[in-house]
Amino acid sequence: MKRIIGVTILGAALCAVPAAALQQRQGHPEGRGSGEGAIQYLGLDERQQEQWRALHAQHRDDMRPLQEEGRILRRRVQESLEADEPEILVGEAAKAVYAHKKSVESARAAFEAQLSSVLTAEQQEKFEALKAARGSGHKGRQQRTRRPRRESAPIDG
């Protein structure tokens, strides 16, 4: 009986967490990157909100092929590393990944310029502060530092 109650409580808790997260992310089909928090922070009027959301939707659609291309290129690097003689293949694959990264950064900069064009001067200042606080776009998330590995104690034997 105690086991049934415990399983029931555990199941209810597991269902409650995703439901709460979903409520926080409503308004965006993918649950992130919709700019809804920025809309509130910047205090956009209705016309600006429509433009902001349209720009986000367009950017999301424009980025899908680039994301897929990035996956393919990273897979190609991995395959090159696993090849019998990877030296030349890895270099070529790494150059392709680097060029892709630059095109993604360029697309992101163009997107942010479009977003900025919708804003008043005061909102642009807040937008720049917001970008600085989040680490200048996606770059901040990509360049997180990893925790140093824990050194294991030497085995005396």
PyMOL commands that set and color helices and strands:
alter all, ss='L'
color gray80, all
select helices_A, chain A and resi 2-24+36-42+46-81+86-117+121-133+139-142
alter helices_A, ss='H'
color red, helices_A
deselect
rebuild
show_as cartoon
